[in-house]
C-alpha cells in the first residue's frame, strides 16, 4: 500500500512538473510573440463571427522577409544592402514570426493536452491531500501540485488555448 502511495505522489509531482513547464513555455513564447494569446483577431473585425484561424508566419528568414514582409517591396526581392533601420526592423520581425510559429506549435500540441492534464492533476492533488489519516505533512506535500494545477488552469482558460487556434 505504501508503494502505491509513493507512486501516486511521484506521478502527481511528475505531472505537476510537466504542466508547469508547458504553461511556462507558452507564457514565455507568448511574451516573445508580442502577447498574441488570447487571439483577438476576428473575421471581418466582427466578434460574432469568431476568431480567424491562426496561421504560421512565412517571414522567418531574410529572403522571405524581403519578398513578403518588408514594407518597401511587395514580392520583389532586392539585393541591395539594408539600412541599419531596415536591418533592425527585419531582425525584430523575423524574431517575432519565429516566436509566433513556435507558440502556435506548442499551443496546438501541448497546450491542448493541458485540457486533459490539468483536471487530472487537480484530482490527484486533492486525493493526495484528503487521503486518510490526515496530516500536516500530507497537506504540505499535496498543496504544491494543487496550486500548480490551479495556476495552469487559470492560464489555460484566460489565454484560451483552444479557441485561439481558430478551429
Buried (B, 14 or more C-beta within 10 A) or exposed (E): EEEEEEEBBEEBBEBBEBBBEBBEBBBBBBEBBEEBBBBEEBEEEEEEEEBEEBEEBEBBEBEBBBBBBBEEBEEEEEEEEBEEEBEEBBEEBBEBBBBBBBBBEBBBEBBBEBEEBBEBBBEBBBEBBEBEEEEEEBEEBBEBBBEBBBBBBEBBBEBBBBEBBBE
